[in-house]
Amino acid sequence: MAGNDLANIQIYQKKRRWNVGVVLFGIIFIYLVITVLIYVTGRRVSVYEVREGSILKDTAYKGIVLREEEVVVSEAEGYINYFAMEGSKVGKKTDVYTLSPNKLDIDTMEMGTEETSAEAGDAELTAETKASILQKTQSFSDSFQPEQYSDVYALKNSVMDVVQTNFAQSRQAKLESLLANGTEGLDVYAAQSDGIIVYTIDGYEDLTLDKVTEDIIAKTDYESMDLTNDMKVYAGDPVYKLITSDIWTVAVELDNAMAKEVADKEYIKVRFSKDNETTWAEFALYNTADSNLGFFTFDHSMIRYATERFLDIELILEDETGLKIPKSAVTKKEFYTIPQDYLTRGGNSNETGVMVQGKRNSVVFEPVTVYYRDIGTDMVYIDMNLLKEGTVLLKPDSGDTCTLKEKDSLSGVYNINKGYAVFRPVNILCESDEYYIISNGNDYGLSNYDHIALDCDTVRDNDIVF
């Protein structure tokens, strides 16, 4: 009996029950897998922080200086000594030089009982001159910046001018003493006209614009002669020259690319490498069969460079400061343009929008986003996605209407300050190979420290980026 009872036992399958935890884990796992796949295969948005910056585009050239110059020749034979310092301005009948039958040992002569200096060419510096040099050196030391090393040359030129002025004044005092003592055979000659005096002759005094060539600019076979104290001259020999006009020109040779870039310019900003001074020049371009010659004409600062026949200059074609953004961030977007007078405020809100003519002459308020306002034309740019082309707009408090059809495009970037992409127009001032400089302070544009998409192709309007 016992065996038969065991044979009748039946086995039942267990009911499967859903485990909620496993289901939730599966859903989360699938979500994570999809998220990782989207991240790996999707386009990632790189962020760029907008900062203030500048772009300076300049090109250096060596040019020849052309001026109105008059060479003055000696009226007699003798040894020459000069009153006036080179590069100074002299008036008509101002004493310029003396001639004597014999050399004058001016540098070793004594003034009364006081020795001025021992060695030729080494005039003793006066207390006033030393104080002037010390003041210039101290001022330079207080304001010197390592990145502006060129200021060292400006200091050198300034100190040299002070020393040369001291030397010239010393010689002039000694010459006047000799004249007062009635030194035999010492004759004085005055300037015949006003001008800036120079003691270098190079044969280019009569050079005109139409005679300038690339060989002249390149200093091919260039020679000059310095006119110095105690030099023996004969009647008819050049003794100095006068620059008689404040108008002067620097001629340079330009390559074809640069000539094309500046062909339509009337004025160009120029920096002189000698002293780092910057100014504007009137510009003219002359094309010949063999070269392109650029002429930069000035009406001031002649005396600063009176002793220079050749000058190194830099053409500053772009020098802008503003917000610096990468070119890869800039794109173009098209907008509807409507007169600003058609904008209004919503009835119960402060939203900006337009009045749209609906069915059966009804009027509906539609909010719009204004991206830019052109002050010159008084037109505003609105998003094309909110209204259809051909929509009739009504001017508030007027019977005038406007059909939505005029379009224009703006250059801009995608601002992502709030975690999603918003188009912002930019006004480009200048550019380099990789960056733009854009204007700051526009109500619809960017501000310093804004964050934008580095590559405009990786984002679209209203995309959530983080």
Secondary structure, DSSP 8 states (H G I E B T S, - for coil): -HHHHHHT-----------HHHHHHHHHHHHHHHHHHHHHHS----EEE-EEEEEEEEEEEEEEEE--EEEEE-SS-EEEEESS-TT-EE-TT-EEEEEESS---GGG--BTTB---SSTT-----HHHHHHHHHHHHHHHHH--GGGTTHHHHHHHHHHHHHHHHHHHHHHHHHHHHHHTT-TT-EEEE-SS-EEEE-EE-S-TT--GGG--HHHHTTTT---EE--TTEEE-TTSEEEEEE--S-EEEEEEE-HHHHHHHTT-SEEEEEETTTTEEEEEEEEEEE-SS-EEEEEEESS-GGGGTT-SEEEEEEEEEEEEEEEEEGGG-EEEEEEEEEGGGEEE-TTS--EEEEEE-GGG-EEEEE--EEEEETTTTEEEE-TTSS-TT-EEE-TTSS-EEES--EEEEEEEEE-TTSB-EEEE--EEEE-SSEEEE-S--TTS--TT-EEES-GGG--TT-B--
